[in-house]
Amino acid sequence: MVKERKNSGFLNKLQAKWKLQSLWQVVWVLVAFACTGTTVLLIKEPIFALLGVNMEEGGFWKTVLYLLLVLPLYQVLLLVYGFIFGQFGFFWEKEKQFLKRMGRVFSRS
């Protein structure tokens, strides 16, 4: 007797975790993440050059500036790419969760 193997691939696990309807949705969400990350990498240097920040040298203030500029930019781009790839609802729900968590972090201070 051949035992059936349960399909538990990576995409299936993401589909279950993110509560998406199809594997195609998972693929489009991953494509949106990839495009967002690539876009941030491409525009980070020109933005810092415009602000006169030297990317070659490290430092505390450069890290703070990076987080203050790039984190919001990443979130906005994620929504834009989510819209382009038909997954805006998914990313909007994740964005609301992110903002709630950030609010809790700052409200404890």
N, C-alpha and C positions, 0 to 999 in steps of 0.2 A: 504494500500500500504506500503510495506517495503522499507525503505530508505537504499540504499547501503552505506556501511561504507567504506570510503577511507582507504586503508592500509598505515599507516604512522608510521610503527614501527621504532625502533632505527636503525636496520641494513639498512632499506630502506633510512632513512635520511642520514646515512653515505655514502651509495652508491651514492646518489644524490650529496652530498657535495664534495665527492672525485672524482666524475665523473667516477666511475668504471662500468664495463659492467655487472657484475653479483653479486649476494649476496655471492657466493663462494669467489670471489675476496675480498670482505669486510672481510669475515671470515679469509682468509689467511693473510690479512694485520694485522688484530687484533692479530692473532697468532704470527706473526713476532714481533709486538710490545711487546707482553707478553714475548716471548723468549729473546728478547734483554734486557728488564728490569730485568728479572731473572738472566741472565748471568752477567750483570753489578753488581747486588747485590752479586753474588757469587764470583766474582773475585776482587771486590773492596778491601776487607780486605787483601787478600794476597799481592796485589800490594802495599798497604800502609805499610804493615808489612815489605816487602822487602826494602822499602824506609826508614824504621825506624820511621814512623809516628804513634803515639798513637791515635787510634780511640776513646778512652774513653774520652779524653779531647777535649773540643771545642776550638775554636779560629779562628781568622780572617785568619791566614795563612793556616790553614788546609782547610778552606772553599775555599780559592783561589786555593790551590793545587788540591782540589777535582774537582773544575770546569775546571781547565786547563788539568787535566788528564782524567776525566770521560766524559766530554762533547764530546771531539773528539772520544774517545773510543766508546761511545754510537752511534755516527753517523756512524762509520765504521761497528760496529756490526749490525746496522739496515740494512745497505746495504748487508752485508753477509747473514743475515736471509731473507731479501727480495729476494735475489738470490735463496737461498735454497727453499723457498716457492713459487717461480715463480712470484714474484711481484717486481723484481728489477727495472723495468721501473717506477713504481709508486714511489718507494722510491728514485730513482735517481732524479726524477723531484722535489720531496720535498726537497732533499738535495741541489739541485741548488737554490731553493727558500730560504732556510735557509742561504746558503753562501752569497747570494745577500744581505739579510737583515743584516747579520753580517758585510759585507763590508760597508754598508751604516752607520751602527752604528760607526764603527771605522774611517770612512772617515770624519765624522762630528767633530771628536775630534781635 
